[in-house]
């Protein structure tokens, strides 16, 4: 007989003793570390059920090894440095060298064994968000099992009983650890390759940070007032594009582990919502959208046929979420005359530039001095000038003639003649040439 303390002690060293005994014959699986922030393309499987691997924007898929009939993965929870954009590094917590952590991919019916080594300064766990599994593998510290102490390795092992899009994140000191960037995606492909096939399968994790310009570590006590809205811990213009071959069937999976909802909007297309956290949406129950709201702690997937070539924006439709390092206590100066004020300031600071009287678009065109280790609020250049975006924004690039497994950036789209907006240089109606608003109103009434 074992008393309660002995039982807890035994559980703290190992979650699945039978599984571990088998696994020890091969030792721990390697734990690959990723240091680049570029999108990594995974090769299609050479054995087992066929599936099209997902493409994690600015991320990668964790390799596995086979141990008998079990797929083994190794995650390391550790402090990491993440390049959020060119010129900005964040000191975060993540997995295998990155935040967000690597995507785990497997197939419905697989048995997976996931080693989790804790290199953090405190205990942690992993909750497999949305997966159906035994209670003792659910990853809630103190409820499912003891927390994983620093320096220890635990094993999670379970069968994948359903396909879909899932997430993983800590359920121990969750507020701090998730605010520090500990999260990732878990994709389970259908065992039937003919079920819900697509040509391109993209993956986006929505996350957010509060990092004061010039600093490196997120403020973990922030509840709502975040200043960096990210996809896979990257911000525009350094989020890679979604490159698509014209004619492809495309799926975009979006998971949300921020503290607010995000209406994701894609230009140029309507699409079908085909999957939620609960599973695949039957064909007769799908609905058409051009924007899909992603609730907190939830996932949505949508699909479309890429028939329209071009460069199409994709972004969160909360306008503050397409800004970088934005302070929300900046006063509004729309319509203010700053000329006298500017003269006074320039007596002491000759480089002072007044801004905001005519909107904020001018900021995207200026090369202003900013603190170290931060990025402009609005940035990014397109073929016709500044894009004036940041944060949760990228471009879907649909092109004819791209190879099936080619995801390299094809450059900017050249609009065919007659398909691009242009300036009117002819005569204008009289009322549009009058600058007096009162006269303009009178003429319109008459």
Secondary structure, DSSP 8 states (H G I E B T S, - for coil): ---HHHHHHHHHH-S-HHHHHHHTTT-----------S-------SSSS-----EETT--B---EEETTEEEEEEEEEEEEEEEETTEEEEEEEETTBSS--BEEEETT-EEEEEEEE-SSS-B--EEET----GGGS--BTTTB--B-TT-EEEEEEE--S-EEEEEE--SSHHHHHHTT-EEEEEEE-SSTTSS--SEEEEEEEEEE---TT--B--TT-SS--SEEEETTB-BTSS--EEEETT-EEEEEEEE-SSS-EEEEETT--EEEEEETTEE--GGG--EESEEEE-TTEEEEEEEE--S-EEEEEEESSGGGG-BS--TT----TT---HHHHHHHHTT-TT----BTTBSGGGGG------SS---SSEEEETTEEEEE-BSEEEEEEETT--TT--S--------TT-S-----S---GGGG---HHHHHHHHH-
